[in-house]
Amino acid sequence: MIKKNEILENLKSMKEDFCVYISRIYFRFFAQESGVRFVVLSKGRCGSTYLMRMLSSHPKIRVSEEILGTYILNKRVKERIKKLGCVFYLESFLQPLIGKTCAGVKILYFSLEKKWQEKNESLKLFKIEEYLRRHKDIKIVHLKRKNKLDVLRSTEVAQITKQWHYNKSEAIKNCGKINLSIEECWSFFKEIESQEVYYESLFREHDTFEVYYEDLIRNPQKTWSDLLKFICVNPHRLITKLKKINTLPLSESIENYEELKEFFSKTEYKIFFE
């Protein structure tokens, strides 16, 4: 006699199969055959969510935020990727739909790295990097942050408060001052440098737009105009409800700031403390 759990599992499987079938039909009939495809590549806590939310307010851009991250790859999504294949999964987000002229996704450094691929071995995520490297028509928007200490501060605060984004309707969670060791900072700065150089080399044959978060904020008119031109869409007013979480100066949010500043004053990283 068939057990109740087996029936439920079979029904779930049939549902997933149906979703996969619908996905293939949908993109066959509603995806545009031409259009600009782009990937926003970045380290976490460099303003990538802000950038994607702003772009999503443009009527001609189809935007999908992080598609390979920790909070996205739940059990259901993983099963869908296994059935669709990770390449089709990626392509489904990179297809401009009717009424749109371009489509882009956000991919953070860690989701293309070996450690993450091994953790999700059954999904064969290594094919994502191969696909992106091979398809040179995909434009790369390489988002960076000039002040790496700001990236580390933002990362530490988010891990403590569990607040990764902030909208107008929410309250900012305060964790007080944080303490960062010299070793932690040094290792973090080196890691970002290494990652930036690696991905610049990986996509060196692609059409690439390098943009800094600081320029998006301090010189918005020119920076956003250049970015929209890069992905081949007309100028448009961009808006988002997203707000900056860490508004205090670094010196007021890092308890041992002066100690760090003194140590790094003798290194190439002294600019992060100016």
N, C-alpha and C positions, 0 to 999 in steps of 0.2 A: 504494500500500500504506500502510495506517495505521501511523504510527510509534508506538513504545512510549510515548514521552512524551505523545502525544496521547491514547492510551488511558488513561494514568494521570490526566491532567487531566480527562478525561470522567468517570472513576470518582469523582474528588474532587468534581466538580460535582454528580454524582448523589447523593453522600453528603450534601452540604450541602443540597440540595433536600429530601432525606428528613428531615434534622434540622429544617428549617423547617416541614415538614408535621407532624411529630410535635409540635413546639412549639405549633403552632396547635391541634392536637387536644387536647393535654395541658391547656392553659389553658382550653379550651372546657369540658372536663368536670370539672376539678379545682379551678378557681379559684372562690372564693366570689363571689356576686353582690353582696354588701354587705360593708362593713368599712371601717375607717379606713385612709386612705392618707397617708403622710407622707414628707417629704424632709428629710434632715439637710444643711443648707447651711453651708459653712464654708471658711475659708482653710486651706491645708495646714499641718500641724504645730500644730494647735490642739486636738488630743485627739479628733478625729473617729473614729479607729479604735478608741480606748478606749471611746468612747460606744457605737459600733455593736456591739462585742464584748460589752459589758455587756447591751445590749438583746437581743442574740441568745440570752442565757441565759434569757429569759422564755419560757415555753411557749406563750404566745398571740401572740407577735410573730414575723413573718417578716422577717428582715433580710437585705438584700443590700448589701455594702459598695460601694466606688467602682466604678461601672459605665462610666465614660467617661474614665478616667485613662490615663496613659502606658503602664502595665504591663498594662492590661486590653485595650486596643484593639490586639491582635495581628492578624496577617493573617486568621486563621480567624474571629475575632469581627467584624472589619470586613466580611468577605464575608457573614456572617450578618445583620449590620445592613442591608447593601445589599438583601438578599432579603426580610427581614422588614419593613424600614422602621424608622427610628430611633424613631418613636412607639410602634409595637408592641413594639419591643425594650424601651423604658422601661416600658410598661404591663405587660409580662410580669413585671417585678420588683415592681410596685406592686399586684399582685393577692394578697390573702390566700388562702392555700391551705386545704384542709380541715383543721379543727382550730385554725386561727389566726383572730384577730379583727382584726388589722391588719398592714400591710406597709409597709416603708420602705426607702429607698435613700439612699446618701450621694453628694452631688454637691459637688465642690469648685469654688470660684469660677472658676478658670482654664478649666474645661471648658465653661463657659457663655459664655466671652468670644470675641470675634471672631477673635483670633489663632489660637486652637485650632480654631475652626470652619473657618477658611480652610486650616489645615494638613490637616484631614480633610474637605475640601470635598465629596468624593464621598459622604460619609455624611449630608450635609444636617443636621448637628447643630443648626443654628439652629432647627429645628422643635421641639427639646426645650424650649428656653426659651419658645417660643410656646405649646406645649402646657401647660406648667406655669403660665404666666401666665393662660391662659384657664380652666383647671380650678381654680376657687377652692375646691373641696371638698378639695383636697390641702393638708394641714396642713404648715406650715414650722417646723422646729426649727432656729433660727439659732444656731449654736454659735460663740462668740467666745472670745478670750483677753484678759484685762485687760492683761497685760504684753506689749506688742508686741516688746520687746527679747528676751523669752524665746522668742517665735516665731522671730525672726531667728536667735538662737543655735541653736535646735533645727534650723532649716533648714540652716544652715552646717555643723553637726556631721554631720547625716545625709548631706549631699552629699560630705563628706570621707570618712566611714567606709563609706558605702553601706549603712548599717544604719538602716532606717526604723522598725522595730518590734523589740521585745525580749520574748521569752518566757522563762519560768523555765529552760528547758532550754538556752538560749543564753548565750554569754559577751558582755559588753558590750565593744565595740571602743572603745579610747581614742585620741583624736586629739590630746590635749594641749590647751593653750590656743589660742584662736583670736584673730585680730586683725580688728577691724571699723573701717572708716573712718567719720568723721562723715557724709560724703556718703551712704554706703551706708545707714547707720541712718536718716538724715533721709528719704531716698527711700522706704525700706521702710515707715516709719511713715505717711507720706503715702499710700502705695499702699493699705495696709490700711484706713485711714480712708475713702478714696474708695470702695473696694469695699464696705465695710459699709454706707455711705450708699446706694450704688447699689442693692444687693440689698434693703435695707429698703424703698426706694421701689418697686422692681419688684414685690414681693409684699405691698405695703401693704394690699391688699384680701383677703389670705388670713388665716386664723386662724394666728397666729404665736406661737411660744414662744421667747423669747430666753434663752439659757443661757450661762453662762461656765464654762470649764474649771476655773478656780480654785474655783468653787462646788461643782462635782461632786466635787472632792477634799476641800475643807475643810468643806463643809456637806452631806455626801452624803445624809443621811436625808431632809431636806426637799427638796433639789434633785431627787433621783431620784423621790421621791414625787410632786412637782409635775409632772415630766415624764411619768411613767406615767399620771397623771390626764389630762394633755393629750391623749395618744394613746388614751385611753379603755380602758385595761386595768387590772386589779386589781393591787394591790401584790404584789410577789414579790421574793425575795432574788435579787439580780443578782451574777454572778461573772464573772471573766475571768482568764486566765493572763498577760495582757499586763502588763508592768511598765514603769515610767518609766525612760527611758534617761539623761536629763540630771538627775542628782540634786544636783550641786554648785551652790552659789550662783553667781549671774552674776559676781560679783566675783572668783571663783576660777577661772572658765573663760574669761573674756575678758581677754586680755593687757593691753589699753589701757583697761580699765574706768574708771579714775580720770580719764583724759583725756576720755572720753565723758561721764562724770558731770558734770565741770566745765562742759563746753560746754552740755549739755542742762539744766543747773540754771537757766538763764535762759529756758527754753522751757516750753511746756505738757507736754512729754514728760519732765519731771523725775521724775514719779511712777514711771517705769519703772526708776529707779535708787535707789529708797528701800528 
